Amino acid sequence: MKLNEEQIERLYQFTRQHYVEWYDLQTELVDHLANAIEEQWQQNPKLSFEEALQIEFKKFGVFGFMDVVEKRQAALNKKYNKIVWSHFKEFFSIPKIIGTASVFIILVLIMLKFEFAHIVVISLFVISTIFFFVGIIKLSIRNKKQNKISGKRWLYKDIIYGLGTFGGLSYLPIQIALQLYDKINFLNLISSVIISITVISVFLFNYIVLFIIPSKAEEYLKETYPEYEFANTL
């Protein structure tokens, strides 16, 4: 015996009731539950749909679907981080390394030559932090509008639009800036090199997270979810 459309919709409703907000995870769980219920009916055809559903749900344990959600989040965050790193490394390969090296040299010279270099560096960290949070707010608003239009949330899309692990790096600049003031000798070449690398890395990660990856979001989503394009046209 197979589940009908009404029962399938009930399974989607059931996953939403148990705090699974993302359509991709809902679909994954619905497929699992549907197959499990049909297997139960083969062994015991007298079971009602709701009885079979509750039996299967109990197998997920005390925390219900939360373990499934957490594992999927971890896997997609790992996938996202790999993409960030791949874009980051591009800035240190030809031809982009020319621009990266030029900025690096300019920063080092500023810190070696100017008495108030620490103020410049602290200002850059502050600007980076403001830049990041404004960007995240804009991405979040755009994502919510798109979700409202499609009626579906996708976990990987939420990660791409500002919730990835590397986004947390932008909390660091202010902390770093506070530690810099009057504590580092900016006339020292080693200090200047380390700080320049840090400044460039923070700006590059922010640029990748806020612009490069969101601009390729549709491409990454279609690679991750073969059904993404079709589901969003319904």
GROMACS elastic network, one bead per residue, 0.5 to 0.9 nm:
[ bonds ]
;  ai    aj funct       b0    kb
    1    38     6  0.63921   500
    1    39     6  0.89488   500
    1    41     6  0.68362   500
    1    42     6  0.73792   500
    1    45     6  0.81683   500
    2    34     6  0.84616   500
    2    35     6  0.89062   500
    2    37     6  0.89240   500
    2    38     6  0.62228   500
    2    41     6  0.89324   500
    3     6     6  0.80693   500
    3     7     6  0.58977   500
    3     8     6  0.65324   500
    3    34     6  0.69528   500
    3    37     6  0.83993   500
    3    38     6  0.72975   500
    3    49     6  0.86739   500
    4     7     6  0.53645   500
    4     8     6  0.63170   500
    4     9     6  0.87784   500
    5     8     6  0.50064   500
    5     9     6  0.61694   500
    5    10     6  0.85417   500
    6     9     6  0.51325   500
    6    10     6  0.62172   500
    6    11     6  0.88076   500
    7    11     6  0.63460   500
    7    12     6  0.88293   500
    7    34     6  0.88185   500
    7    49     6  0.78764   500
    8    11     6  0.50987   500
    8    12     6  0.65711   500
    8    13     6  0.87672   500
    8    30     6  0.72257   500
    8    31     6  0.88886   500
    8    34     6  0.73744   500
    9    12     6  0.50770   500
    9    13     6  0.62439   500
    9    14     6  0.85392   500
    9    30     6  0.89314   500
   10    14     6  0.60162   500
   10    15     6  0.87220   500
   11    15     6  0.62952   500
   11    16     6  0.86676   500
   11    26     6  0.84999   500
   11    29     6  0.84411   500
   11    30     6  0.57484   500
   11    33     6  0.76042   500
   11    34     6  0.78733   500
   11    53     6  0.84152   500
   12    15     6  0.52736   500
   12    16     6  0.63887   500
   12    17     6  0.87042   500
   12    23     6  0.87032   500
   12    26     6  0.61529   500
   12    27     6  0.73422   500
   12    29     6  0.84227   500
   12    30     6  0.62893   500
   13    16     6  0.51255   500
   13    17     6  0.61677   500
   13    18     6  0.87360   500
   13    26     6  0.89394   500
   14    17     6  0.50558   500
   14    18     6  0.64057   500
   14    20     6  0.89585   500
   14    30     6  0.89207   500
   15    18     6  0.51086   500
   15    19     6  0.66423   500
   15    20     6  0.54720   500
   15    21     6  0.80026   500
   15    25     6  0.87720   500
   15    26     6  0.59694   500
   15    29     6  0.74347   500
   15    30     6  0.76552   500
   15    65     6  0.80483   500
   16    19     6  0.52437   500
   16    20     6  0.50036   500
   16    21     6  0.59313   500
   16    22     6  0.84667   500
   16    26     6  0.74588   500
   17    20     6  0.73747   500
   17    21     6  0.89519   500
   18    21     6  0.87494   500
   18    64     6  0.75431   500
   18    65     6  0.71715   500
   18    66     6  0.87153   500
   19    65     6  0.80300   500
   19    66     6  0.81838   500
   20    23     6  0.81309   500
   20    25     6  0.69871   500
   20    26     6  0.63833   500
   20    65     6  0.73896   500
   20    66     6  0.80693   500
   20    69     6  0.74375   500
   21    25     6  0.79001   500
   21    26     6  0.74381   500
   21   152     6  0.87364   500
   21   153     6  0.68756   500
   21   154     6  0.83882   500
   21   155     6  0.84285   500
   22    25     6  0.55003   500
   22    26     6  0.61066   500
   22    27     6  0.86648   500
   22   152     6  0.70623   500
   22   154     6  0.50047   500
   22   155     6  0.56081   500
   23    27     6  0.60285   500
   23    28     6  0.85396   500
   23   152     6  0.57484   500
   23   153     6  0.55029   500
   23   154     6  0.56394   500
   23   155     6  0.78139   500
   24    27     6  0.52042   500
   24    28     6  0.62668   500
   24    29     6  0.87293   500
   24   152     6  0.87937   500
   24   153     6  0.77950   500
   24   154     6  0.57793   500
   24   155     6  0.69840   500
   24   156     6  0.88674   500
   24   225     6  0.78988   500
   24   228     6  0.87000   500
   25    29     6  0.61240   500
   25    30     6  0.84031   500
   25    68     6  0.84327   500
   25    69     6  0.72897   500
   25    72     6  0.81057   500
   25   154     6  0.80074   500
   25   155     6  0.76546   500
   26    29     6  0.52061   500
   26    30     6  0.59421   500
   26    31     6  0.85575   500
   27    31     6  0.61056   500
   27    32     6  0.85759   500
   28    31     6  0.53354   500
   28    32     6  0.64097   500
   28    33     6  0.87784   500
   29    32     6  0.50131   500
   29    33     6  0.60174   500
   29    34     6  0.83859   500
   29    65     6  0.84742   500
   29    68     6  0.87352   500
   30    33     6  0.50873   500
   30    34     6  0.58520   500
   30    35     6  0.84688   500
   31    34     6  0.51967   500
   31    35     6  0.61987   500
   31    36     6  0.85503   500
   32    35     6  0.53853   500
   32    36     6  0.61546   500
   32    37     6  0.86306   500
   33    36     6  0.50427   500
   33    37     6  0.60034   500
   33    38     6  0.85369   500
   33    53     6  0.71699   500
   33    56     6  0.69126   500
   33    57     6  0.80056   500
   34    37     6  0.52076   500
   34    38     6  0.62134   500
   34    39     6  0.86420   500
   34    53     6  0.85739   500
   35    38     6  0.52039   500
   35    39     6  0.62382   500
   35    40     6  0.87206   500
   36    39     6  0.50878   500
   36    40     6  0.62715   500
   36    41     6  0.87737   500
   36    52     6  0.84084   500
   36    53     6  0.85425   500
   36    56     6  0.69527   500
   37    41     6  0.62923   500
   37    42     6  0.87671   500
   37    49     6  0.74915   500
   37    52     6  0.56500   500
   37    53     6  0.64841   500
   37    55     6  0.88266   500
   37    56     6  0.72558   500
   38    41     6  0.50696   500
   38    42     6  0.64155   500
   38    43     6  0.89514   500
   38    52     6  0.87390   500
   39    42     6  0.51515   500
   39    43     6  0.67003   500
   39    44     6  0.87193   500
   40    43     6  0.52314   500
   40    44     6  0.59372   500
   40    45     6  0.75368   500
   40    47     6  0.78898   500
   40    52     6  0.67985   500
   40    56     6  0.89849   500
   41    46     6  0.72807   500
   41    47     6  0.65666   500
   41    48     6  0.85986   500
   41    49     6  0.88099   500
   41    52     6  0.79180   500
   42    45     6  0.59811   500
   44    47     6  0.59679   500
   45    48     6  0.80766   500
   47    50     6  0.82450   500
   47    51     6  0.61828   500
   47    52     6  0.62026   500
   48    51     6  0.52067   500
   48    52     6  0.62249   500
   48    53     6  0.85748   500
   49    52     6  0.52520   500
   49    53     6  0.61312   500
   49    54     6  0.87481   500
   50    54     6  0.61754   500
   50    55     6  0.85971   500
   51    54     6  0.52629   500
   51    55     6  0.62381   500
   51    56     6  0.86932   500
   52    55     6  0.51407   500
   52    56     6  0.62513   500
   52    57     6  0.86122   500
   53    56     6  0.52191   500
   53    57     6  0.60763   500
   53    58     6  0.87058   500
   54    58     6  0.62017   500
   54    59     6  0.88989   500
   55    58     6  0.54257   500
   55    59     6  0.70045   500
   56    59     6  0.54256   500
   56    60     6  0.75259   500
   57    60     6  0.56054   500
   57    61     6  0.77267   500
   57    64     6  0.69687   500
   57    65     6  0.84230   500
   58    61     6  0.55746   500
   58    62     6  0.76897   500
   58    64     6  0.74012   500
   59    62     6  0.88285   500
   59    64     6  0.82010   500
   60    63     6  0.71281   500
   60    65     6  0.64207   500
   60    66     6  0.87964   500
   60    67     6  0.81943   500
   60    68     6  0.87400   500
   61    64     6  0.54510   500
   61    65     6  0.83395   500
   63    66     6  0.56871   500
   63    67     6  0.69893   500
   64    67     6  0.72290   500
   64    68     6  0.84141   500
   65    68     6  0.53433   500
   65    69     6  0.63483   500
   65    70     6  0.88104   500
   66    69     6  0.50105   500
   66    70     6  0.60996   500
   66    71     6  0.85859   500
   67    70     6  0.51526   500
   67    71     6  0.61476   500
   67    72     6  0.85342   500
   68    71     6  0.53094   500
   68    72     6  0.61745   500
   68    73     6  0.85858   500
   69    72     6  0.51908   500
   69    73     6  0.60741   500
   69    74     6  0.86160   500
   70    73     6  0.50318   500
   70    74     6  0.61310   500
   70    75     6  0.86170   500
   71    74     6  0.51189   500
   71    75     6  0.62141   500
   71    76     6  0.86839   500
   72    75     6  0.50963   500
   72    76     6  0.61560   500
   72    77     6  0.84624   500
   72   155     6  0.86231   500
   73    76     6  0.52207   500
   73    77     6  0.59454   500
   73    78     6  0.84802   500
   73   155     6  0.74204   500
   73   156     6  0.81216   500
   73   159     6  0.87234   500
   74    77     6  0.51404   500
   74    78     6  0.61670   500
   74    79     6  0.86657   500
   75    78     6  0.51805   500
   75    79     6  0.63256   500
   75    80     6  0.87079   500
   76    80     6  0.60276   500
   76    81     6  0.85146   500
   76   155     6  0.80733   500
   76   156     6  0.62752   500
   76   159     6  0.79344   500
   76   164     6  0.89969   500
   77    81     6  0.60601   500
   77    82     6  0.86224   500
   77   156     6  0.80270   500
   77   159     6  0.71274   500
   77   163     6  0.89235   500
   77   164     6  0.61616   500
   77   165     6  0.64037   500
   78    81     6  0.51257   500
   78    82     6  0.63523   500
   78    83     6  0.88353   500
   78   165     6  0.83597   500
   79    82     6  0.52836   500
   79    83     6  0.65735   500
   79    84     6  0.89450   500
   80    83     6  0.51686   500
   80    84     6  0.63735   500
   80    85     6  0.87870   500
   80   156     6  0.81466   500
   80   159     6  0.75642   500
   80   160     6  0.72918   500
   80   164     6  0.67920   500
   80   165     6  0.80209   500
   80   166     6  0.87374   500
   81    84     6  0.50140   500
   81    85     6  0.62024   500
   81    86     6  0.85775   500
   81   164     6  0.74282   500
   81   165     6  0.68608   500
   81   166     6  0.67648   500
   82    85     6  0.51257   500
   82    86     6  0.61364   500
   82    87     6  0.87435   500
   83    86     6  0.50672   500
   83    87     6  0.63482   500
   83    88     6  0.85670   500
   83   213     6  0.81212   500
   84    87     6  0.53002   500
   84    88     6  0.61015   500
   84    89     6  0.87193   500
   84   166     6  0.77394   500
   84   205     6  0.75403   500
   84   208     6  0.67229   500
   84   209     6  0.72107   500
   84   213     6  0.77043   500
   85    89     6  0.61188   500
   85    90     6  0.86525   500
   85   205     6  0.87591   500
   86    89     6  0.53353   500
   86    90     6  0.65559   500
   87    90     6  0.51544   500
   87    91     6  0.71884   500
   87   205     6  0.89131   500
   87   208     6  0.69524   500
   87   212     6  0.81888   500
   87   213     6  0.85795   500
   88    91     6  0.57250   500
   88    92     6  0.75647   500
   88   201     6  0.84076   500
   88   204     6  0.68811   500
   88   205     6  0.69136   500
   88   208     6  0.73238   500
   89    92     6  0.53484   500
   89    93     6  0.68204   500
   90    93     6  0.52401   500
   90    94     6  0.78563   500
   90    95     6  0.87886   500
   90    96     6  0.68460   500
   90    97     6  0.78619   500
   91    94     6  0.78371   500
   91    95     6  0.80999   500
   91    97     6  0.53192   500
   91    98     6  0.85918   500
   91    99     6  0.81359   500
   91   100     6  0.64562   500
   91   204     6  0.82826   500
   92    95     6  0.83000   500
   92    96     6  0.63382   500
   92    98     6  0.81886   500
   92   100     6  0.69761   500
   92   101     6  0.83073   500
   93    96     6  0.58783   500
   93    97     6  0.51066   500
   93    98     6  0.83957   500
   94    97     6  0.53890   500
   94    98     6  0.70606   500
   95    98     6  0.59577   500
   95    99     6  0.79345   500
   96    99     6  0.55944   500
   96   100     6  0.64961   500
   96   101     6  0.87155   500
   97   101     6  0.57908   500
   97   102     6  0.83180   500
   98   101     6  0.52593   500
   98   102     6  0.61592   500
   98   103     6  0.87964   500
   99   102     6  0.50801   500
   99   103     6  0.63452   500
   99   104     6  0.86171   500
  100   103     6  0.53624   500
  100   104     6  0.62232   500
  100   105     6  0.87834   500
  100   200     6  0.78663   500
  101   105     6  0.61598   500
  101   106     6  0.86373   500
  102   105     6  0.52502   500
  102   106     6  0.62840   500
  102   107     6  0.87263   500
  103   106     6  0.51473   500
  103   107     6  0.62250   500
  103   108     6  0.86822   500
  103   196     6  0.87011   500
  103   200     6  0.78373   500
  104   107     6  0.52588   500
  104   108     6  0.62609   500
  104   109     6  0.87021   500
  104   193     6  0.80536   500
  104   196     6  0.59923   500
  104   197     6  0.70041   500
  104   199     6  0.89595   500
  104   200     6  0.71736   500
  105   108     6  0.51512   500
  105   109     6  0.61678   500
  105   110     6  0.86166   500
  105   193     6  0.87943   500
  105   196     6  0.83653   500
  106   109     6  0.51874   500
  106   110     6  0.61777   500
  106   111     6  0.87633   500
  106   196     6  0.89925   500
  107   110     6  0.51016   500
  107   111     6  0.63406   500
  107   112     6  0.86679   500
  107   121     6  0.87323   500
  107   192     6  0.78620   500
  107   193     6  0.84319   500
  107   195     6  0.87068   500
  107   196     6  0.58196   500
  107   199     6  0.88168   500
  108   111     6  0.52627   500
  108   112     6  0.61916   500
  108   113     6  0.85932   500
  108   189     6  0.77012   500
  108   192     6  0.53777   500
  108   193     6  0.60660   500
  108   195     6  0.83461   500
  108   196     6  0.61927   500
  109   112     6  0.50560   500
  109   113     6  0.58674   500
  109   114     6  0.81716   500
  109   192     6  0.83203   500
  110   113     6  0.53287   500
  110   114     6  0.56335   500
  110   115     6  0.89282   500
  110   117     6  0.62855   500
  110   120     6  0.86124   500
  110   192     6  0.88494   500
  111   114     6  0.58281   500
  111   115     6  0.77767   500
  111   116     6  0.80923   500
  111   118     6  0.73376   500
  111   120     6  0.85802   500
  111   121     6  0.84120   500
  111   186     6  0.53912   500
  111   187     6  0.65121   500
  111   188     6  0.85253   500
  111   189     6  0.85943   500
  111   191     6  0.89749   500
  111   192     6  0.59659   500
  111   196     6  0.87134   500
  112   115     6  0.81605   500
  112   117     6  0.78354   500
  112   186     6  0.60991   500
  112   188     6  0.70325   500
  112   189     6  0.70488   500
  112   192     6  0.69968   500
  113   117     6  0.79593   500
  113   186     6  0.88042   500
  113   187     6  0.73955   500
  114   117     6  0.53177   500
  114   118     6  0.88832   500
  114   186     6  0.86663   500
  114   187     6  0.85596   500
  115   118     6  0.80087   500
  115   186     6  0.82242   500
  115   187     6  0.84439   500
  116   119     6  0.55672   500
  116   120     6  0.69524   500
  116   186     6  0.89278   500
  117   120     6  0.50899   500
  117   121     6  0.63612   500
  117   122     6  0.87014   500
  117   186     6  0.69079   500
  118   121     6  0.51093   500
  118   122     6  0.60983   500
  118   123     6  0.84466   500
  118   177     6  0.87528   500
  118   180     6  0.70931   500
  118   181     6  0.64377   500
  118   182     6  0.78302   500
  118   184     6  0.83792   500
  118   185     6  0.89806   500
  118   186     6  0.70141   500
  119   122     6  0.51538   500
  119   123     6  0.60071   500
  119   124     6  0.85615   500
  119   181     6  0.78259   500
  120   123     6  0.51110   500
  120   124     6  0.62466   500
  120   125     6  0.88450   500
  121   124     6  0.50468   500
  121   125     6  0.64060   500
  121   126     6  0.87406   500
  121   177     6  0.74710   500
  121   180     6  0.85491   500
  121   195     6  0.81782   500
  121   196     6  0.86067   500
  121   199     6  0.77107   500
  122   125     6  0.51507   500
  122   126     6  0.62630   500
  122   127     6  0.86208   500
  122   173     6  0.84274   500
  122   174     6  0.78811   500
  122   176     6  0.83336   500
  122   178     6  0.77042   500
  122   180     6  0.74884   500
  122   181     6  0.77508   500
  123   126     6  0.50755   500
  123   127     6  0.60649   500
  123   128     6  0.84646   500
  123   177     6  0.82470   500
  124   127     6  0.50740   500
  124   128     6  0.60382   500
  124   129     6  0.86706   500
  124   173     6  0.87243   500
  124   177     6  0.88792   500
  124   199     6  0.74909   500
  125   129     6  0.62733   500
  125   130     6  0.87384   500
  125   172     6  0.87922   500
  125   174     6  0.61153   500
  125   176     6  0.79237   500
  125   177     6  0.63149   500
  125   199     6  0.71344   500
  125   202     6  0.82584   500
  125   203     6  0.87506   500
  126   129     6  0.51950   500
  126   130     6  0.63057   500
  126   131     6  0.84686   500
  126   173     6  0.68840   500
  126   174     6  0.60841   500
  126   177     6  0.77411   500
  127   130     6  0.51940   500
  127   131     6  0.58855   500
  127   132     6  0.84670   500
  128   131     6  0.50068   500
  128   132     6  0.60744   500
  128   133     6  0.87776   500
  128   170     6  0.75446   500
  128   173     6  0.72735   500
  128   174     6  0.88894   500
  128   199     6  0.88915   500
  128   202     6  0.74794   500
  128   203     6  0.64782   500
  128   206     6  0.77418   500
  129   132     6  0.51070   500
  129   133     6  0.63720   500
  129   134     6  0.86605   500
  129   170     6  0.59049   500
  129   171     6  0.70018   500
  129   172     6  0.83698   500
  129   173     6  0.64797   500
  129   174     6  0.70523   500
  129   206     6  0.89689   500
  130   133     6  0.53769   500
  130   134     6  0.61352   500
  130   135     6  0.84215   500
  131   134     6  0.53971   500
  131   135     6  0.60698   500
  131   136     6  0.86399   500
  131   206     6  0.82488   500
  132   135     6  0.51012   500
  132   136     6  0.61131   500
  132   137     6  0.86860   500
  132   167     6  0.84446   500
  132   170     6  0.66268   500
  132   206     6  0.62678   500
  132   207     6  0.85560   500
  132   209     6  0.89485   500
  132   210     6  0.74588   500
  133   136     6  0.50096   500
  133   137     6  0.61942   500
  133   138     6  0.86462   500
  133   170     6  0.83311   500
  134   137     6  0.52401   500
  134   138     6  0.63545   500
  134   139     6  0.87478   500
  135   138     6  0.51663   500
  135   139     6  0.61846   500
  135   140     6  0.85385   500
  135   162     6  0.85169   500
  135   206     6  0.89455   500
  135   210     6  0.61416   500
  135   211     6  0.87327   500
  136   139     6  0.50825   500
  136   140     6  0.59918   500
  136   141     6  0.85850   500
  136   161     6  0.74413   500
  136   162     6  0.55401   500
  136   163     6  0.85824   500
  136   167     6  0.88429   500
  136   210     6  0.70037   500
  137   140     6  0.50741   500
  137   141     6  0.62182   500
  137   142     6  0.86548   500
  137   162     6  0.84251   500
  138   141     6  0.52145   500
  138   142     6  0.62469   500
  138   143     6  0.86301   500
  139   142     6  0.50742   500
  139   143     6  0.60587   500
  139   144     6  0.85931   500
  139   161     6  0.55744   500
  139   162     6  0.66615   500
  139   210     6  0.76308   500
  139   214     6  0.82384   500
  140   143     6  0.50784   500
  140   144     6  0.61591   500
  140   145     6  0.86556   500
  140   158     6  0.83338   500
  140   161     6  0.62975   500
  140   162     6  0.68886   500
  141   144     6  0.52010   500
  141   145     6  0.62855   500
  141   146     6  0.87247   500
  142   145     6  0.52264   500
  142   146     6  0.62896   500
  142   147     6  0.86627   500
  142   161     6  0.85193   500
  143   146     6  0.51356   500
  143   147     6  0.60954   500
  143   148     6  0.85393   500
  143   157     6  0.80348   500
  143   158     6  0.74406   500
  143   161     6  0.66769   500
  144   147     6  0.50381   500
  144   148     6  0.60709   500
  144   149     6  0.86538   500
  144   153     6  0.87527   500
  145   148     6  0.51038   500
  145   149     6  0.63201   500
  145   150     6  0.87563   500
  146   149     6  0.51669   500
  146   150     6  0.62178   500
  146   151     6  0.82422   500
  146   152     6  0.86815   500
  146   153     6  0.89230   500
  147   150     6  0.51806   500
  147   151     6  0.54664   500
  147   152     6  0.54455   500
  147   153     6  0.56829   500
  147   154     6  0.84660   500
  148   151     6  0.50479   500
  148   152     6  0.72640   500
  148   153     6  0.85939   500
  149   152     6  0.81975   500
  150   153     6  0.81841   500
  150   231     6  0.85252   500
  150   232     6  0.57214   500
  150   233     6  0.77528   500
  150   234     6  0.79570   500
  151   232     6  0.83527   500
  152   231     6  0.85410   500
  152   232     6  0.77086   500
  153   157     6  0.75970   500
  153   158     6  0.76354   500
  154   157     6  0.52142   500
  154   158     6  0.64012   500
  154   159     6  0.88655   500
  154   221     6  0.87753   500
  154   228     6  0.88610   500
  155   158     6  0.52053   500
  155   159     6  0.64361   500
  155   160     6  0.87911   500
  156   160     6  0.61703   500
  156   161     6  0.86221   500
  156   220     6  0.88559   500
  156   221     6  0.71416   500
  156   224     6  0.81432   500
  157   160     6  0.50170   500
  157   161     6  0.61176   500
  157   162     6  0.89696   500
  157   217     6  0.73148   500
  157   218     6  0.88217   500
  157   220     6  0.88738   500
  157   221     6  0.69071   500
  158   161     6  0.51938   500
  158   162     6  0.68490   500
  158   163     6  0.61622   500
  158   164     6  0.81598   500
  159   162     6  0.58269   500
  159   165     6  0.82223   500
  160   163     6  0.64518   500
  160   164     6  0.62033   500
  160   209     6  0.76076   500
  160   210     6  0.88742   500
  160   213     6  0.68753   500
  160   214     6  0.63219   500
  160   217     6  0.69328   500
  161   164     6  0.77837   500
  161   209     6  0.80770   500
  161   210     6  0.77571   500
  161   213     6  0.84674   500
  161   214     6  0.63512   500
  161   217     6  0.83566   500
  162   165     6  0.89261   500
  162   167     6  0.64888   500
  162   209     6  0.70558   500
  162   210     6  0.72704   500
  162   214     6  0.87931   500
  163   166     6  0.83445   500
  163   167     6  0.64486   500
  163   168     6  0.84726   500
  164   167     6  0.54337   500
  164   168     6  0.76874   500
  164   209     6  0.81480   500
  165   168     6  0.58408   500
  165   169     6  0.79704   500
  166   169     6  0.54747   500
  166   170     6  0.79759   500
  166   205     6  0.74597   500
  166   206     6  0.85993   500
  166   209     6  0.76127   500
  167   170     6  0.60104   500
  167   171     6  0.81346   500
  167   205     6  0.81302   500
  167   206     6  0.74712   500
  167   209     6  0.68846   500
  167   210     6  0.89647   500
  168   171     6  0.57104   500
  168   172     6  0.77349   500
  169   172     6  0.55836   500
  169   173     6  0.78568   500
  169   202     6  0.73563   500
  169   205     6  0.79777   500
  169   206     6  0.83612   500
  170   173     6  0.61200   500
  170   174     6  0.84382   500
  170   202     6  0.70708   500
  170   205     6  0.84586   500
  170   206     6  0.71918   500
  171   174     6  0.68307   500
  171   175     6  0.75354   500
  172   175     6  0.52837   500
  172   176     6  0.61233   500
  172   177     6  0.85946   500
  172   202     6  0.87296   500
  173   176     6  0.50337   500
  173   177     6  0.59836   500
  173   178     6  0.86057   500
  173   199     6  0.83656   500
  173   202     6  0.75210   500
  174   178     6  0.61935   500
  174   179     6  0.87116   500
  175   178     6  0.52658   500
  175   179     6  0.65244   500
  175   180     6  0.88988   500
  176   179     6  0.51957   500
  176   180     6  0.63382   500
  177   180     6  0.50943   500
  177   181     6  0.67946   500
  178   181     6  0.59901   500
  179   182     6  0.82125   500
  179   183     6  0.67760   500
  179   184     6  0.85526   500
  180   183     6  0.53881   500
  180   184     6  0.59124   500
  181   184     6  0.71433   500
  182   185     6  0.77126   500
  184   187     6  0.87611   500
  184   188     6  0.84447   500
  184   191     6  0.70351   500
  185   188     6  0.56290   500
  185   189     6  0.89732   500
  185   191     6  0.68389   500
  185   192     6  0.83084   500
  186   189     6  0.75448   500
  186   190     6  0.89175   500
  186   191     6  0.62849   500
  186   192     6  0.58454   500
  187   190     6  0.89724   500
  187   191     6  0.78471   500
  187   192     6  0.73001   500
  188   191     6  0.54160   500
  188   192     6  0.62156   500
  188   193     6  0.87611   500
  189   192     6  0.50641   500
  189   193     6  0.61663   500
  189   194     6  0.87037   500
  190   193     6  0.51741   500
  190   194     6  0.62568   500
  190   195     6  0.86373   500
  191   194     6  0.52478   500
  191   195     6  0.61233   500
  191   196     6  0.84647   500
  192   195     6  0.52718   500
  192   196     6  0.59861   500
  192   197     6  0.85832   500
  193   196     6  0.51321   500
  193   197     6  0.61872   500
  193   198     6  0.86316   500
  194   197     6  0.52583   500
  194   198     6  0.62794   500
  194   199     6  0.87777   500
  195   198     6  0.50002   500
  195   199     6  0.61488   500
  195   200     6  0.86022   500
  196   199     6  0.51533   500
  196   200     6  0.61449   500
  196   201     6  0.84669   500
  197   200     6  0.52458   500
  197   201     6  0.59959   500
  197   202     6  0.86099   500
  198   201     6  0.51317   500
  198   202     6  0.61832   500
  198   203     6  0.86956   500
  199   202     6  0.53303   500
  199   203     6  0.63550   500
  199   204     6  0.86293   500
  200   203     6  0.52651   500
  200   204     6  0.60302   500
  200   205     6  0.85791   500
  201   204     6  0.50858   500
  201   205     6  0.60610   500
  201   206     6  0.85107   500
  202   205     6  0.52961   500
  202   206     6  0.61939   500
  202   207     6  0.85998   500
  203   206     6  0.51380   500
  203   207     6  0.60700   500
  203   208     6  0.85799   500
  204   207     6  0.50520   500
  204   208     6  0.60903   500
  204   209     6  0.85480   500
  205   208     6  0.51087   500
  205   209     6  0.60568   500
  205   210     6  0.84290   500
  206   209     6  0.51557   500
  206   210     6  0.58571   500
  206   211     6  0.81097   500
  207   210     6  0.52675   500
  207   211     6  0.55487   500
  207   212     6  0.67496   500
  207   213     6  0.89024   500
  208   211     6  0.55599   500
  208   213     6  0.59668   500
  208   214     6  0.84408   500
  209   212     6  0.65265   500
  209   213     6  0.58394   500
  209   214     6  0.72152   500
  210   213     6  0.69487   500
  210   214     6  0.65016   500
  210   215     6  0.87281   500
  211   214     6  0.55291   500
  211   215     6  0.59966   500
  211   216     6  0.87872   500
  212   215     6  0.52859   500
  212   216     6  0.66081   500
  212   217     6  0.87858   500
  213   216     6  0.51488   500
  213   217     6  0.59841   500
  213   220     6  0.85039   500
  214   218     6  0.81673   500
  215   218     6  0.78153   500
  215   219     6  0.88435   500
  216   219     6  0.53919   500
  216   220     6  0.63932   500
  216   221     6  0.87145   500
  217   220     6  0.51887   500
  217   221     6  0.60032   500
  217   222     6  0.85581   500
  218   221     6  0.51099   500
  218   222     6  0.61182   500
  218   223     6  0.85814   500
  218   228     6  0.89923   500
  218   229     6  0.87411   500
  219   222     6  0.53629   500
  219   223     6  0.63307   500
  219   224     6  0.87846   500
  220   223     6  0.51061   500
  220   224     6  0.62277   500
  220   225     6  0.85506   500
  221   224     6  0.50569   500
  221   225     6  0.58095   500
  221   226     6  0.82065   500
  221   228     6  0.68350   500
  221   229     6  0.86883   500
  222   225     6  0.50780   500
  222   226     6  0.55269   500
  222   227     6  0.74443   500
  222   228     6  0.57385   500
  222   229     6  0.67013   500
  223   226     6  0.63517   500
  223   228     6  0.88502   500
  224   227     6  0.89641   500
  224   228     6  0.83048   500
  225   228     6  0.51392   500
  225   229     6  0.83055   500
  226   229     6  0.73917   500
  226   230     6  0.83470   500
  227   230     6  0.54356   500
  227   231     6  0.59194   500
  227   232     6  0.85906   500
  228   231     6  0.52227   500
  228   232     6  0.62090   500
  228   233     6  0.88284   500
  229   232     6  0.53682   500
  229   233     6  0.65625   500
  230   233     6  0.53354   500
  230   234     6  0.68440   500
  231   234     6  0.55476   500
